């Protein structure tokens, strides 16, 4: 059985594919968000697994997870699938999901408020003006 070849992207290609800058990729590695990247001839080479991890990090960051929580999650992941690591990672994600849901509720409420205002303007514009 033949396995599919793994991706081996340069930092420039990984940056392009992830939407992060090369500087950010280096920084993420420096602060422990990304495990040390394999190097070939001194240059970083990003694997499929590295790219999936970057996609996850980008999503966490885009949804407002703090860098501290992201770092904690990365530390726990590197500890492996111990009961404690799994429980704490799940808790981090559950807390983040709860914050996202609360923010989405607040956004929906604000959108409803704005739509009511728009309706008011429609009503005001529909009333004929008196001379």
C-alpha positions as CSV (number, residue, x, y, z in Angstrom):
1,X,0.0,0.0,0.0
2,X,1.4,3.4,-1.0
3,X,0.8,6.4,1.2
4,X,0.2,9.8,-0.2
5,X,3.3,12.0,-0.2
6,X,3.5,14.6,2.5
7,X,3.6,18.3,1.8
8,X,6.9,19.9,2.3
9,X,6.4,23.6,1.9
10,X,9.0,26.4,2.3
11,X,8.2,29.1,4.8
12,X,7.1,31.4,1.9
13,X,4.7,28.8,0.6
14,X,3.4,28.0,4.1
15,X,2.9,31.7,4.7
16,X,1.0,32.0,1.5
17,X,-1.1,28.9,2.1
18,X,-1.9,29.8,5.8
19,X,-2.5,33.5,5.3
20,X,0.1,34.3,7.9
21,X,3.4,36.1,7.2
22,X,6.7,34.4,7.3
23,X,7.5,36.6,10.3
24,X,4.4,35.4,12.1
25,X,5.3,31.7,11.4
26,X,8.8,32.3,12.9
27,X,7.2,34.1,15.9
28,X,4.7,31.3,16.5
29,X,7.6,28.8,16.5
30,X,9.6,31.0,18.9
31,X,6.8,31.3,21.4
32,X,5.9,27.6,21.2
33,X,2.6,27.8,19.3
34,X,4.3,25.7,16.6
35,X,6.6,22.8,17.4
36,X,10.1,23.2,15.9
37,X,9.7,22.8,12.2
38,X,11.8,20.3,10.4
39,X,14.6,21.8,8.3
40,X,16.2,20.6,5.1
41,X,19.4,22.2,4.2
42,X,18.8,24.8,6.9
43,X,15.4,25.9,5.6
44,X,12.1,25.2,7.3
45,X,9.9,22.7,5.6
46,X,6.2,22.6,6.6
47,X,4.5,19.2,6.5
48,X,0.8,18.3,6.1
49,X,0.4,18.1,9.9
50,X,2.1,21.5,10.3
51,X,-0.3,23.0,7.8
52,X,-3.4,21.5,9.5
53,X,-2.1,22.8,12.9
54,X,-1.6,26.3,11.3
55,X,-5.2,26.2,9.9
56,X,-6.4,25.4,13.4
57,X,-4.4,28.2,15.0
58,X,-5.6,30.7,12.3
59,X,-9.2,29.8,13.2
60,X,-8.6,30.1,16.9
61,X,-7.0,33.5,16.5
62,X,-9.7,34.7,14.0
63,X,-12.3,33.9,16.6
64,X,-10.6,35.8,19.3
65,X,-8.8,33.1,21.4
66,X,-6.0,34.7,23.4
67,X,-2.4,33.9,22.5
68,X,-2.0,32.7,26.1
69,X,-4.8,30.1,25.7
70,X,-3.5,29.1,22.3
71,X,0.0,28.5,23.8
72,X,-1.5,26.5,26.7
73,X,-3.4,24.4,24.2
74,X,-0.2,23.8,22.2
75,X,1.7,22.8,25.4
76,X,-1.1,20.4,26.3
77,X,-1.1,18.9,22.8
78,X,2.6,18.2,23.0
79,X,2.0,16.3,26.3
80,X,0.0,13.7,24.3
81,X,-3.4,12.2,24.8
82,X,-3.2,11.8,28.6
83,X,-6.4,12.0,30.5
84,X,-5.4,15.4,32.0
85,X,-4.2,16.8,28.6
86,X,-7.4,15.8,26.9
87,X,-9.6,17.1,29.6
88,X,-7.9,20.5,29.7
89,X,-7.8,20.9,25.9
90,X,-11.5,20.1,25.8
91,X,-12.2,22.6,28.6
92,X,-10.2,25.3,26.7
93,X,-12.2,24.7,23.6
94,X,-15.5,24.6,25.5
95,X,-14.8,27.9,27.2
96,X,-13.8,29.4,23.8
97,X,-16.9,28.1,22.2
98,X,-19.1,29.5,25.0
99,X,-17.4,32.9,24.5
100,X,-18.0,32.7,20.7
101,X,-21.7,31.8,21.2
102,X,-22.2,34.7,23.6
103,X,-20.5,37.1,21.1
104,X,-22.7,35.7,18.3
105,X,-25.9,36.3,20.4
106,X,-24.8,39.8,21.1
107,X,-24.1,40.4,17.4
108,X,-27.5,39.0,16.5
109,X,-29.2,41.3,19.0
110,X,-27.3,44.3,17.6
111,X,-28.2,43.3,14.1
112,X,-31.9,43.1,15.1
113,X,-31.6,46.6,16.6
114,X,-30.0,48.0,13.5
115,X,-32.7,46.4,11.3
116,X,-35.4,48.0,13.4
117,X,-33.7,51.4,12.8
118,X,-33.6,50.7,9.1
119,X,-37.3,49.9,9.1
120,X,-38.0,53.1,11.0
121,X,-36.2,55.1,8.2
122,X,-38.2,53.2,5.6
123,X,-41.4,54.1,7.4
124,X,-40.4,57.8,7.8
125,X,-39.5,58.0,4.1
126,X,-42.8,56.4,3.1
127,X,-44.9,59.1,4.9
128,X,-46.0,61.7,2.4
129,X,-44.7,65.2,3.2
130,X,-47.2,67.9,3.9
131,X,-46.9,71.2,2.2
